[in-house]
Amino acid sequence: MLIDVHAHFLHDRTPRADWRERNASRLRAGDRVGITVHVASILGSWGHTSPTYFPSLADCRYGNDFLLAIQRDYPARIRGYVTVNPNYTAESLSEIGRCLDAGMVGIKLAASRRADDPLLDPVCRAAAERRVPILHHIWQHRRRDYSGQEASDARELAELARRHPSVNFLLAHIGGGGDWLHSLPVLRDLPNILVDLSGSGVDGGMLEACLEAVGVERLLWGCDLTIETGWAKLRYLEHLLSADEIELVRWGNAARIFPTGAFPAD
């Protein structure tokens, strides 16, 4: 089994007119790589009718509803993260309950608020109560502020993880941009943060450094937008790890932190 813990799909209210083709191409590419389950999110309207990282409540709900429909169409292949904007506390908690009750298996936080902000605490308490993980968008070593988002780095996610030790956090796309060497030392003593290996970066030494920093039991395989780089990392890991260890990264670690029954072999 192979679980992609960081996937995305599009819908008919996003800026791309070819959204159907892009969704279909992801599934085709996943078949070629051997992906069993895509665990996906939709970030509102992807900037079409509200900012990507500050999605409106209507756009969050529409994206989540669309993802639930895709999940129903592909019940063996797709699972969903409920995307919320934590600036709206009551509405986010309601949306988390609604979507988890409908079959989603995790929560997605992007860059609507810094990871160490107290506004994220109610979302984390909901994750603890429902025993689901949180995938948090991370910029590896934020050196400045970026327009249109409140980007977080590993240090801020670490502060959130310390406040909520019973919640499992996925540090998003270690290869997704920024200085990943800055992130790794922060994670060593925080067992409730797992490293999502997705992102287009395939730097030499990255995977070895991740293994040294957090160990094989805290690595999760994923792709984000570029499946070919996820595939490249998987092939490289096959030369670094034993057969039992590679199974942990492929699916075993994910099966441990997501709800029981989330995946076919679970």
Buried (B, 14 or more C-beta within 10 A) or exposed (E): BBBBBBBBBBBEBBEEEEBEEBBEEBBEBBEEBEBBBBBBBBBBBBBBBBBBBBBBBEBBBBBBBBBBEBBEEEEEBBBBBBBBBBBBBEBBBBBBBBBBEBEBBBBBBBBBBBBBBEBBBBBBBBBBEBBBBBBBBBBBBBEEEEEEBBBBBBBBBBBBBEBBEEBBBBBBBBBBBBBBBBBBEBBBEBBBBBBBBBBBBBEEEBBEBBBEBBBBEBBBBBBBBBBEBBBEBBEBBBEEBEEEBBBBBBBBBBBBBBBEEBBBEB
